[in-house]
Amino acid sequence: MKISRIETFLAPPRWMFVRVETDEGVVGWGEPVVEGRAEPVRAAVEVLAEYLLGQDPARIEDHWQVMTKGGFYRGGPVLSSAVAGLDQALWDIKGKRHGVPVHQLLGGPVREKIRAYAWVGGDEPHALRDAVTAQIEAGFTAVKMNGCGRMTPVATRAEIRACLRRAETAREVLGDERDFGLDFHGRVSPANARRLLPLLADYAPMFVEEPVLCEHLHALPDLVNASGIPLALGERLFTRAEFLAPLQAGVAIVQPDVSHAGGISELRRIAALAEIYGAQLAPHCPLGPVALAASLQVAFTTPNFLIQEQSVGIHYHRGTELLDYVVDPEPFRFHGGSLLRTDRPGLGVEVDEAAVRAADARGHAWRNPVWRHEDGAFAEW
C-alpha cells in the first residue's frame, strides 16, 4: 500500500481537515490546524506531502521522525500541527486496514468511557450561573470557564474579586459533587497568579489552567507552592521536551492538544512522561470531530487519563457545530457527561466528505480577537 493523494480542507468555524488516500482506496482523516493560523499550517502540510506521497502509510513512527526531524530547523506550532494531522490520518488508515480501532493498536483500552467537561464561558460572567445550570441539566459532571477577562499586570482589588466571584458562582451551582476548571488563559501575570491561587483554594477548583504564559514557566515552582490547587497547562507546548520542566516543577495535569503536539504518536508519549511524575492527562481539544476522535483513542488506552475537553456548544462555533461534518453522530453522544468506547475501526469517526468539500468551498479566515487595556496597550486574550 502506498500513499497516493493528500488534500486539505478549510472548514468553518475555524478548523482544517486533511484527507490521506492510498492506492488501495483506504482513506485516513486528520485535523491539522493552529486556530487563527490555518493557512500556514495548510502550506506546511503541502510541504510534508512531498515526502509522504508514494510512501507506505504503515510506517507511522518512521514518518513521524522524518517529518519532525528531517529539516535542520525544527518545531513550532505550525510544523507540529501539520505533523499532528498527518499522524492522525496515518493511524486512521492503519486501524481501517486492520479493521480495529486505534486504541487496540496502542495496546488496548484501560477504560470503557471517557469523562468530559463542557465549556461555560466566563469572559463575561453575568450569564455564568445559567450556563453552569444548563450543563448540569445536560448531564455533565464538570465544566470549565475562563477565570477572568482582560486583567492588568498588577490587578486591582475589583479584578481579583471578579475572578473569585466566578469561582464562587460555579461552586454554588455545582455543589461539592461536581467539578469546575478555571482557565487563566495566559491572561494572568505571575504576580497576579501568586495572589489569586491561595484565595481560590476555598472553592476547590479541579484545576487552574494556564496559570501563566508559557514564556513564564520559570514561575511555576512558586505557583505550585502557592496553594494546593492542581495546576494544568500544555495547549501551547508541542513536544515531550517542552513538558519536562513543567512536570519537574510540579504541574499536576498536562493538556497537550492532539492537533498541535505531534498527533497521536507524541500525545501518548507525553502522557507516559507525565505518568512518571504522577501527573494526569487532560487533552486540550476545543476543535472539530476528527481531533476529538483522535484524542479519545489516546484517552481510552492511557492509564493516567483524567478528563477530556470537547467543543459541543463552545462560543467559537458560529453557525457550525461539531457534528456537522460527521455521517453518524453516535460516537459523540454523551451518556451522563461521558463518551463511550466503540470498536469502530481507525479513529472511529466517519467524516462526511461531501460536507467537508462544500465547507472548503466557503472556507474561513478565523482570527482571535486582539484585546487592549484601557490605556491602549496590548492585552492578552
HUWOTA-V672100 format. One record per helix or strand. SS is the DSSP state (H for helix, E for strand). FROM is the first residue (numbers start at 0). LEN is the number of residues. If there is no record, write none. Layout:
# HUWOTA-V672100
[[SS & FROM & LEN] [SS & FROM & LEN]]
This chain:
# HUWOTA-V672100
[[E & 2 & 9] [E & 14 & 8] [E & 26 & 4] [H & 37 & 15] [H & 59 & 10] [H & 76 & 22] [E & 100 & 1] [H & 101 & 4] [E & 112 & 7] [H & 124 & 13] [E & 141 & 5] [H & 156 & 18] [E & 178 & 5] [H & 189 & 14] [E & 206 & 3] [H & 213 & 13] [E & 230 & 3] [H & 239 & 10] [E & 252 & 2] [E & 256 & 1] [H & 262 & 14] [E & 279 & 2] [E & 283 & 1] [H & 288 & 12] [E & 304 & 1] [E & 307 & 2] [H & 321 & 4] [E & 325 & 1] [H & 328 & 4] [E & 333 & 2] [E & 337 & 3] [E & 345 & 1] [E & 350 & 1] [H & 352 & 10] [E & 370 & 2] [E & 377 & 2]]
